[in-house]
Amino acid sequence: MQLNQHLRRRLVLAEDLVVVSNLQEPGGGVVTSASNKLVLFISGVERDTAAHRTGGGGSEQRTQLRGAEPLFLNLLVICAATFSGQSYPEALRFLSDAIAYFQARPVFDHQNSPGLDPRIDRLVLNIENLSNSEMHSLWSIHGGRYLPSVLYRVRLVCLGDDAPSRRETLVSQPDIDAQRAVR
């Protein structure tokens, strides 16, 4: 995981600082491997219906996909610091470092992340703001104990094995402004 490698290099530590894990076992017990770590876990998955809209510039083309359409998803991912007691300031520092890392690198694709699953085109991260009541509900679902954390909406484009094989142009409309400029 790139965030873990980044923090280990930055802080010159040999141990892993970031884990992908639940906070609690299904029976309600604490996941011990998540203690004193930054924990990344999925809080929800939703279909992204807005991703199908595209902005155009120049000439407008209408196309039809041949093959299955890609699946656009939003993953709600929480990055939580599981430090307690006297380690609380360290939790805030690690969380701040994670936020800075994702702010500087909000897009993960095959060029900057060669290990990215080939079925995924790219991941785009955005911080989500929650009201106090939404945050209360979220943490109630995840054990009821708030931890310093940040929620990211990760826009995900899955290509899969049956991704569109090609895009065919149905109608092409000339760019009127470009034609006027030529005259």
TAPEZI-V828550 format. One record per residue. N is the residue number from 1. RES is the residue in one small letter. SS is DSSP state (helix for helix, strand for strand, loop for the rest). Layout:
# TAPEZI-V828550
n: [N	N]
res: [RES	RES]
ss: [SS	SS]
This chain:
# TAPEZI-V828550
n: [1	2	3	4	5	6	7	8	9	10	11	12	13	14	15	16	17	18	19	20	21	22	23	24	25	26	27	28	29	30	31	32	33	34	35	36	37	38	39	40	41	42	43	44	45	46	47	48	49	50	51	52	53	54	55	56	57	58	59	60	61	62	63	64	65	66	67	68	69	70	71	72	73	74	75	76	77	78	79	80	81	82	83	84	85	86	87	88	89	90	91	92	93	94	95	96	97	98	99	100	101	102	103	104	105	106	107	108	109	110	111	112	113	114	115	116	117	118	119	120	121	122	123	124	125	126	127	128	129	130	131	132	133	134	135	136	137	138	139	140	141	142	143	144	145	146	147	148	149	150	151	152	153	154	155	156	157	158	159	160	161	162	163	164	165	166	167	168	169	170	171	172	173	174	175	176	177	178	179	180	181	182	183]
res: [m	q	l	n	q	h	l	r	r	r	l	v	l	a	e	d	l	v	v	v	s	n	l	q	e	p	g	g	g	v	v	t	s	a	s	n	k	l	v	l	f	i	s	g	v	e	r	d	t	a	a	h	r	t	g	g	g	g	s	e	q	r	t	q	l	r	g	a	e	p	l	f	l	n	l	l	v	i	c	a	a	t	f	s	g	q	s	y	p	e	a	l	r	f	l	s	d	a	i	a	y	f	q	a	r	p	v	f	d	h	q	n	s	p	g	l	d	p	r	i	d	r	l	v	l	n	i	e	n	l	s	n	s	e	m	h	s	l	w	s	i	h	g	g	r	y	l	p	s	v	l	y	r	v	r	l	v	c	l	g	d	d	a	p	s	r	r	e	t	l	v	s	q	p	d	i	d	a	q	r	a	v	r]
ss: [loop	helix	helix	helix	helix	helix	helix	helix	helix	helix	helix	loop	loop	loop	loop	loop	loop	strand	strand	strand	loop	loop	loop	strand	loop	loop	loop	loop	loop	strand	loop	helix	helix	helix	loop	loop	loop	strand	strand	strand	strand	strand	strand	strand	strand	strand	strand	loop	loop	helix	helix	helix	loop	loop	loop	loop	loop	loop	loop	strand	strand	strand	strand	strand	strand	strand	loop	loop	loop	loop	strand	strand	strand	strand	strand	strand	strand	strand	strand	strand	strand	loop	loop	loop	helix	helix	helix	helix	helix	helix	helix	helix	helix	helix	helix	helix	helix	helix	helix	helix	helix	helix	helix	helix	loop	loop	strand	strand	strand	loop	loop	loop	loop	loop	loop	loop	loop	loop	loop	strand	strand	strand	strand	strand	strand	strand	strand	loop	loop	loop	loop	helix	helix	helix	helix	helix	helix	helix	helix	helix	helix	loop	loop	loop	loop	loop	loop	loop	strand	strand	strand	strand	strand	strand	strand	strand	strand	strand	loop	loop	loop	loop	loop	loop	loop	strand	strand	strand	strand	strand	strand	strand	strand	loop	loop	helix	helix	helix	helix	helix	helix	helix	loop]
